[in-house]
Amino acid sequence: MNSETYLDFCFVREQSGDFAPEVDQLLSDLFKGVRLNWYLDEKSHDGMDIVVAEIKGMSKWQSEEETIEFIEENASESFWKYLQGYQMYIYPAKRGCGSCGTH
């Protein structure tokens, strides 16, 4: 069953412009075939380019640990080079409504 998935990543590099398209490509490559959408917020501050990626959608992962394992196995070197922080919440689907005792 699919899980509601919420991921936030913060990517940082020395300022050179047009960072959001590069981050978009990193995420497209990493999450190819996964039903996730993202919004990128790009800023420059103190000589650094910063992109905050807010990602949400449905995934097959049942826990944060499974999600981290997937990212560790599939993320590119550039992803790791730029990543400065993250948070994630995975909400697995529950079977039944719980009102009648069936699952």
N, C-alpha and C positions, 0 to 999 in steps of 0.2 A: 504494500500500500504506500501511497505517496505521503510525504510530510510537507507541511508548510515550512518554508525555509526563508530565513532572514539573515543576510550577511552584510556586514559593513567592513570595508577595507580602507585604509589610509595609505596612499602611495606618495613618496617624496623623492625628488631628485634635484640636482642643481638646475637653476633656471636656464631654459633654452627655448621655451615656448612649445605650444601644441602638444602638451602632455596627455590631454584627455583622449585624443584619437589613438595614441599608443596604448593607453590603459584599456580602452574599449577593445582593441585587438587582442590584448593579453587575455581579457575576460572571455571574448568570443572563442578563442582557441581553447581555453581551459574548460569552459562550460558548454562546449559543442554537444548538442543532443540532450542537454538538460533544460527543463522548462523554467528558466529563470530570466528575469528582466532586470535591468539596472538603470540607475540614474547616476550621472557623474557630475560632481561639482568641482570645477577647477579654479584654483587660486594661486597667486604668487605672493610670497612673503619673505623678506630678508634674503633675497637671492635664491630662493628655492621655489620650484613648481610643486604644488600639492594637489592631488586629486583624491577626493573622498568618493568612494563607490558605495551606493546603497543598492543592495541586491535583494530581490524577493521573488518568490514563485513556489513551484512545487518540485520536489526532488524525491529520489528513492532512498535518501539517507534517513536513518532512524535515530541518529544521535549526532551531537557535535563531534564526537570522536570519529565516527564514520566519515563525516564531512572533512575533517582535518586530514584523515588518511587519504582520501581521494585527492585533496589539494596537494599533499606532499608527493604523491605518486605522479601527478599530471601537470603541475605548474612549471612554467619555464624558468630559466635562470633569471631572466629580466624581472619576472614577477617577484621573486625572492629578493632581488637586488633593490627594488623600489618599495617593497612592503615595509611599513613602519608600525602598523597596528591593525588589529581586527577585533570584531566581536561577532558572535553568531548565536542564533536561536533556531533550534529545529523542533518543530511540534509534530510528532508522529500522529497519524490519523488513528482514531480510536474506533473500534468496531461497536456498533449498536449505540443506543442512546443512554443505556444504563438504567432506564426506568423499569424494565421488566425482568432484569436478571439474565437476559440472553446476551451472547457476545457475537 
